[in-house]
Amino acid sequence: MIQVKNLNYTYKKSSKHAVRGISFNIEKGEIFGFLGPSGAGKSTTQKILIKLLDGYSGDVKIFGKDLSSFDSNYYEKLGISFELPNHFSKLTAKENLEFFKSFYKNQRADIDGILKAVGLYDHKNDLVENFSKGMKMRLNFVRALLNDADIMFFDEPTSGLDPVNAKIIKDLILEQKNKNKTVFVTTHDMQVADTLCDRVAFIVDGEIVEIDTPKALKLKYGLKVVEIEYYVNGEIKSSTFDLASYGTNPEFLDIIKKYETRTIHSMETTLEDVFIKVTGRSLS
C-alpha cells in the first residue's frame, strides 16, 4: 500500500534534514508504527505521505502509484487524525463531524455511532469550546473514521488521554485492522507501539535505525536469561540462568527440587529499553 525509498526532506530556512534517506514499505491490513522522540521526523514523514508537504526527494508510491500523480480525490482514500486537535470551537461535536463529513463523496458515516464509540455521544450537542483536552483528542480521532478510508494516519493518537480512553482509541485502531485497513501510527509512546503495531520503525534525527516486529526486536536485543525467585528458610532468593540451557542446568534443577518457587520468567526487555539500547536516545 505504501512504498517509500530514499526519502529526504529539509524545511525551508533549515540546513538540517528533517528526514534523511529513509526507506520502508507498509502492507495492506498492517499497522505500522514510527517510534521516536519529538523532532525525530515522524510527523514530517506523515505530512509528506498525505501531501501536506512537497519538495521532497526520493520515491513515494501509494497504491502502487507515484504520490505526485494523485489529485484531491486522494483524500477520499485517506483517514487522518492529527496530533493536535483542530475543531471549530463554536460548533457542537456533531456539527463539527457533519461539516467534515460533507467534504467526502462517501456520506454513509454513522456520526452518532462514531460518537458513542469514543464516549462522546452524551456531549454531541455541546460546544467544543467547553470540551476538555481529552474530549477534543477523541473528537479529533473520530474524524479519521468519517469516510471509510483505505489508509489511516494517526499521529500520537493517545496523547493526553487517560488509560481508559487511550484503550478505547487503541481498540478502535485494532478494529480498523480487522477491517483490513492499512494503518500508519506515529508515536513516542512505547506501549502504543508495542500493543498495536505489527511492525515498528525506530526513527531518530530523521533516520530509521531499525524496522521489525516488536517481538523480534525485544528478542534480538533483550537478555536471553531466565530468572527464578524462590524461598530459602523464609527468605526470597533469586538466580538467573541462560535461557538456552536452563532446563538441563544442574543448579537450576536443584533449586526447583529443593525450594518453593515464588516466580519464574524470562527476562524479556521492553520496547523502550530496546529503543534506548539501539539509538542511545530516550523516547521523551
Number of C-alpha atoms within 10 A of each C-alpha: 16 19 18 19 15 14 20 20 23 17 14 8 6 8 8 13 15 21 24 19 16 18 17 15 14 18 13 16 18 22 25 26 29 28 29 28 19 14 13 22 25 29 21 18 24 21 16 17 19 18 16 10 14 12 10 15 14 14 15 22 17 20 12 10 13 12 20 13 9 12 9 7 10 13 17 16 13 20 22 22 23 19 18 16 16 12 18 14 14 13 16 20 27 20 18 20 23 16 12 14 20 12 13 16 10 13 13 11 15 11 21 14 12 18 20 14 16 18 16 20 17 10 17 20 13 17 17 22 15 13 16 9 15 17 21 22 26 26 27 23 28 20 20 21 22 25 22 20 19 19 25 24 25 22 24 22 25 23 17 16 18 10 10 8 18 19 14 17 21 16 14 17 23 19 12 22 18 12 12 15 21 23 27 21 25 25 24 23 19 17 13 20 25 19 11 21 23 17 20 24 24 23 23 25 18 25 21 22 14 14 19 15 18 23 15 12 20 20 17 12 17 18 14 16 17 19 18 19 19 21 15 14 8 8 7 12 13 14 13 16 17 14 15 11 11 16 12 9 12 9 13 18 12 10 17 13 10 11 13 14 17 12 10 14 12 16 15 15 17 18 23 21 17 19 25 12 13 14 16 10 14 14 18 8
